[in-house]
């Protein structure tokens, strides 16, 4: 059986895969499971020296992927707001 730290690493990698495919529902389920495992003593396991660098790298990639998704959502929101404003201005002008 995997150690809790190995399971956290596997879950982090699965979260990264879910984020890359925009499977945010699956991402949320994985994140909930991972949160249950993140305990203070997690990093005291014997496999910590070999797994922590891998976990750190996976977390770094995950953070970058989430930041990219956030930026895309923000761009889409701003585009939508601009479109709404343009449509509203057009309708206002057409009524005059």
C-alpha positions as CSV (number, residue, x, y, z in Angstrom):
1,X,0.0,0.0,0.0
2,X,1.2,3.5,-0.8
3,X,2.2,5.8,2.0
4,X,0.0,8.9,2.6
5,X,2.7,11.1,1.0
6,X,2.8,8.9,-2.1
7,X,-1.0,9.1,-2.3
8,X,-0.8,12.9,-2.0
9,X,1.7,12.9,-4.9
10,X,-0.6,10.7,-7.0
11,X,-3.6,12.9,-6.2
12,X,-1.6,16.1,-7.1
13,X,-0.7,14.6,-10.4
14,X,-4.3,13.6,-11.0
15,X,-5.4,17.1,-10.1
16,X,-2.9,18.4,-12.7
17,X,-4.3,16.1,-15.4
18,X,-7.8,17.2,-14.5
19,X,-6.8,20.9,-14.6
20,X,-5.2,20.4,-18.0
21,X,-8.4,19.0,-19.4
22,X,-10.6,21.6,-17.6
23,X,-12.3,18.8,-15.6
24,X,-13.0,21.1,-12.6
25,X,-15.6,18.7,-11.1
26,X,-13.0,15.9,-11.0
27,X,-10.4,18.4,-9.8
28,X,-12.6,19.3,-6.9
29,X,-13.2,15.7,-5.9
30,X,-9.4,15.1,-6.0
31,X,-8.7,18.2,-4.1
32,X,-11.1,17.2,-1.3
33,X,-9.5,13.8,-1.0
34,X,-6.0,15.3,-1.0
35,X,-7.0,17.8,1.7
36,X,-8.0,15.0,4.0
37,X,-4.5,13.5,3.7
38,X,-2.6,16.8,4.3
39,X,-1.7,16.5,8.0
40,X,1.3,17.9,9.8
41,X,2.9,14.5,10.3
42,X,2.6,13.7,6.6
43,X,6.1,15.0,5.9
44,X,7.7,12.9,8.6
45,X,7.3,9.6,6.7
46,X,10.4,7.7,5.6
47,X,9.7,8.3,1.9
48,X,9.6,12.1,2.4
49,X,13.1,12.8,1.2
50,X,12.5,11.1,-2.1
51,X,8.9,12.2,-2.6
52,X,8.9,15.8,-1.5
53,X,10.9,17.1,-4.5
54,X,8.4,15.3,-6.8
55,X,5.5,16.7,-4.9
56,X,7.0,20.2,-5.0
57,X,7.4,20.0,-8.8
58,X,3.9,18.6,-9.3
59,X,2.5,21.4,-7.1
60,X,4.4,24.0,-9.0
61,X,3.0,22.7,-12.3
62,X,-0.5,22.6,-10.8
63,X,-0.2,26.2,-9.5
64,X,0.9,27.4,-13.0
65,X,-2.0,25.5,-14.6
66,X,-4.5,27.0,-12.2
67,X,-3.1,30.5,-12.8
68,X,-3.4,30.0,-16.5
69,X,-7.0,28.8,-16.2
70,X,-7.8,31.8,-13.9
71,X,-6.3,34.2,-16.5
72,X,-8.4,32.6,-19.3
73,X,-11.6,32.9,-17.3
74,X,-10.8,36.5,-16.5
75,X,-10.1,37.3,-20.2
76,X,-13.4,35.6,-21.2
77,X,-15.3,37.5,-18.5
78,X,-13.8,40.8,-19.7
79,X,-14.7,40.0,-23.3
80,X,-18.2,39.1,-22.3
81,X,-18.5,42.4,-20.4
82,X,-17.3,44.3,-23.4
83,X,-19.7,42.5,-25.6
84,X,-22.6,43.3,-23.3
85,X,-21.6,46.9,-23.2
86,X,-21.4,47.1,-27.0
87,X,-24.7,45.5,-27.4
88,X,-26.3,47.8,-24.8
89,X,-24.9,50.8,-26.5
90,X,-26.1,49.6,-29.9
91,X,-29.6,49.0,-28.5
92,X,-29.6,52.4,-26.8
93,X,-28.6,54.1,-30.0
94,X,-31.2,52.2,-32.0
95,X,-33.9,53.4,-29.7
96,X,-33.0,57.1,-30.1
